[in-house]
């Protein structure tokens, strides 16, 4: 017991705490949260326990088998353990995870997602976050409302994330709040034939309200190569995720569109643990209603990252009029080819695990998804160019 208390004290020191007594409502909410976590996420929080340490105003439960701490201070929730990365993470407030004695909008500022619930209906609620465009030092209030009716989920947001924006990036257009409303079925089914991605559709919406728009209107030989390529059949479309290109994306693989709309092209790194150790949570939902998981999954023989079934073509690109020439190096989407069975995932970057079909975040092309395995909802069709 003394060793455990010493480790908890170290945890609290890392949290930069100030002493404050735990209120009765906060304590009952914390205990309910601890019990919920150990029942719902035993991969992170085990063995089950009923002990609660109160030190300097923090309530903490330690899970010895996974060497993980789950703590609260007031209504804020913190976690520390190898599965979540180095140091202490603030993952939200108690009511982000369970019903509490309070009510209202849930603050998800800098929250790390944990839930693996595969249907969008499980995430109904109102959310907000307080974030900044760090390059301009401008503050924003992100808003998201997820509602369920008639077997459909509707996401209404101002398309701002729950994390700061701009670090490591160079946006051509300043970040702006841009209202979006997306709907999708809560019970998706696989289509007979996958539907292609095009410039005419947004692809998905993340659980912080930010859209995914994978294609860029940028092709070899069109304008300055950065904008204006609106023909979906145009060859040699640039891939914004290629390190050989310079699309100004920030550390979250996102940047802005001409109207200031922030959007992801790849791994939304702030939304889930990048360290592995446990299967990743759901990070969003595609336009066809299927979930998007983070990178890690249980393969049956251990937890590992899902792998894409795309590889770079061999040899060189054609040269001459309308062709860039050079080696296939990932600069263009056309540099890649799908090889069935090469990796874990199908042509659309999805697979079925334990009866649940989903897309997965990958470290290589196509990064998030490359087609719709189901039928995309028309609410994702863009109204502008």
N, C-alpha and C positions, 0 to 999 in steps of 0.2 A: 504493500500500500504506500509506504513513503516514496518508493521510486515512481509510482504512478502520479502521486501528487506533485512530485518534482517536475515530471514531464508536463503535467497540466499547467503548472506555474510558468514553465517556459513558453508554453503555447500562449498563455495570456499576456506574457511580456511581449511576444511578437505582435499581438493585436494592439499594442500601444494603448492599453486600457486606462480608464480612470475609474476609481471606486464608485459604485452606485448599487444600492440594495435592489435585489430582484423583487418585482411586484408580484402579488399573488396570481394575477391573471397571466403575467409573463411566464411564471413558473409552470402553471397548468398547460399553457400553450407549448412551452418548451418540452415538457414531458410527452405531450401528445405528438409533437414532431419527432422526438427520439424514437418513440414506439412505432410511428408510421415508417420512419426511415429503416429501422432494423427489420421490419416485416416486409416492406416493399423492395428494398435494395440490399439483400443480405450479402451480395457480392462486395459491397462497400462497408457495410456495418454489421459485423458479427463478432462473437456470438451475441445473441439477444441478452439484454441486461435491463435491470430496473434501477441501477445506481445513477445518481446525479450528484456531481460535485458543484458546490457553489463557492466561487472564489472571486473576490473583488467585483462582485456584481455580475459575473458571468456564470452561466449554467453550462456544464460540460458533461458529456457522456463519452467514455473511452471504450473502444471496441478492440479487444486484445488480438483477436485472430487476424484482423486486417490492419492492425496498428493505425487506426484512424480515430480522430477526434471529431465530434460534432458538438458545436457550441452555439449558444445564443447570448446576446446581450440586449435586453429589452426584447424587441421583435426582430432584430437582425440575426441572420444565421451565418455561421462560419464553419469551415471544414478544413481539416488538415490530414493528409495521408498521401502515400506514394501514388495512389491512383489518380490524384488530383493535381499532381505536379509539386514543385517546390514551394515551401512556405505555406502561409495561411490564405485561403480564398474566402471572400465574402460571396455567398451564393444567392443572396436575396433576403427576403423577410419571411417570417413563418407562414403568413397567409398566402405566399406563393405556392406552398406545398399542401397545406391543409386548411380547413375552415377553422377560424379562431374566434375569440370573443369580440374581435373588431369586425369591420366591414369596409367596403369601398374599393378604390383603385389600388392595384398591387404595384409596388415599386420594384422594378427589376433592374435597376441601375447596376451595371457590371455583374449581373447574376450569371453564374455558370449553370447550364441546363443539366438535369439529371434524369428526367422521366423518359422511359422507353415506351410509353403508351403509344400504340401505332395508329390510333384513330384521332382525327382532328377534334372530335367532339369532347375529348378528355381535357382540352385546353381552353374551354370557354371561360371568359372572364374579361375584366378590364385591367389594363396594364399601363404603366408609364415609366419613364426614365429621364434622368437629368444628365445631359452629356454636353460635350463641347467639340467644336471644330478647333483642334489644337493649333493649326497653322494660323488661323485668323483670331484665335482666342475669343470665339463667339459661342455663347451658351444656347442650348436648345432643350425644349421639353418634348420628348418623344411620347406618342400616344398610340395605343393599340387596343381595339375591342374585338374579341372573338365571340361570336354568337352562333347558336345552333338552332335550326328550325327545319322541319320537314326533311330530315335526313341529310341536311346540307350545313356546312360550316361557312361562315362569312367573316373575313378578316377586314376590318376597317382601320387604317393607320395613316399617319402622316409621313410614313416611310423613313423615319429616323431610327437609328439603332439604339441599343441599350448600353453602348460603349462609345468612348470618344472616337472621333474620326480624324483622318488626315495624317496621322503619324507615318512618316516614311513615304508619303505620297506627294503628288503634285497635281492637284485637280485643275482642269481647264476651266471649270465653272464652279463658283462658290456653292457650298452645300445649302440646300433650301428644303423647307418642309413642303412635301408634295402629297396631297391626299390621294389614297388609293383604296378601292374596295374590290376584294377578290372573294369568290365563292368556289367551293368544290364539294363533291360528294363525300360524305363521311364513310361510305362503303364502296370504295373503288373496285373495279374489276379490270382484268387484263383485256386489252383489245386484240382482235385477230391479227392486226398488223400495227406495229408501232407508228406513231405520228412523228414526223420530222420536226425539229426545232426550226424556226424561221425568225426573221426580224420582226414579224408582225405580232409576235406573242411574247409576253413575259413568261417565265418558266416556272417560278415557284415563289412562295412567300415564307420567310423564316419566322420563327416563333418570337422574334423581337419586332416583327412588322415590316422588315425590309425585304424588298423584292430581289429575286435572282433574274438577271437578264444576261445570259451567257454570250450570245453573239455580239460582235461589234460591227458597226457599219463602216468597216475599214477593210479594203482589199488592195492588193497589188495593182498598180496602174490606174487607180481611180482617185482623182483629186490628189490630195496630199498624202493619201494612204492612211489617214486617221479618221475620216468621216466622209459620208456621201455615198457609200456603197450600199444602196438600198435594194439592189436586185438579189433576191435570195439564191439565185442560181449562179451568181458570179463566182468564178474560181479564185483560189488563192486568197481566202479571207484570213486576215491576221487573227492570231489567238492572243487575247489580252493577258493570259496567264503565262505566256512564254517569257522566260527571263531575257530572251533576245530582243523582245519588243519593249517599248517604253510607253505604257498607257497610263502612267501616273497613279497606279493603284497603291493604296496604303497597306499597312501591315495586316489588315483584315481582308485583303484581296478584293477591295472595293474602291470605287471612285464615283464620279458624278456624271450625269448626262447633261445635255445642253440646258435643260430646265432646272438643274440643280439636284435632281433625284439621285440619292445615294443608292448603290446597288452592288450586289456581289457577283463576281465572276468565278469564284472558287471557294476554298475552305474558309468559312466564317470563324476564324480561329478563336475568337473570344467566347463563343457560345458553348464549347465543350472542351473537356480536358484533352490536351494534345499528348498526354503522357502514356495513355493506355493503362493496362492493369485490370480493366473491366470493360465490358461492352459499352459502346458509346450510346448516348441518348438520341432521341429524335431532336433534330434542329430546325425542321420546317416541313412544309408539305408542298408537293408539286401541284401543278395546275390540274392534274388528273386525279388528285386526292390521295395518291400514295405518299407515305412518309419518306423523309430524307433523314438517314442516320448519319452520325459522325463516322469516323474512319474505322473504328475498332469493332470487331464482332467475335462471337464465340464460334469457332470453327468446328467444335466437337472434340478437338485435341488441344485446345488452348485459345487464349485471347490473342488475336493478331489483327493487323490492318487488312482491310479488303483491297484486293488488287484489280486493276483495270485489265481488260482483255484487248487493249489497243497497243500497238507498237509503231515505231517510226518505220516508214518504208525504206527499203534499201536503194542504194544508187543515188542518182541525181534527178532533180526536177527537169522537165522539158524547158528548153530555152527558146528564144525567138519571140515574135510578136505576142504580147499578152501573157507571157510566162516569165517567171522570175529567174529560172535556172538555179544553180547552186545545189548543195546537198540537202536532203530531207533532214531538217534539224529541229522541227517543232515551231518554226516561225509562223507557219500557216496551218489552219485546221486540216487542209488537204494533205499535209505531211504524214498524217496518221492513217493506219489501216486497222480494221477490226479482225481479230483472229479468234474464232469461237473456241472457248476452252483454254485460251492462253492464261487467263487469270480467273478470278472468282466471279466476275460480273458479266452480265450480258451486254448486248449492243447499246442499250440505253444507260448502262452503268448501274444496273439493279440486279437483285437476286432475291430468292426466297429463303428465309431462315426461320425455322420453327413455324412454318405455315404463314409467315408474314412476308409479302413482297415489299421491297423498299429500294430506294436509291441510296448510294453510299458516297461519302466524300472520299476522294482518292488523291494520292500524291502526284499523279500524272494524268494526262489527257484521258477522258474528258472532264476531269476534276470534280464535277457534280452529277451531270446527266448529259446524254447526247441525243435523246429522243424521249417521247412520251410513251410509256408502256401501256397506259390507259388512254382514255379520251379526255383531252384538256377542256376545262370549262371556258365558255366564251367570255367570261368576265376577265380573263387574262389577255384577251386580244387588245392590243394597243389601239388607242383612238387617234394617235398622232403618228407622224413619220419617224 
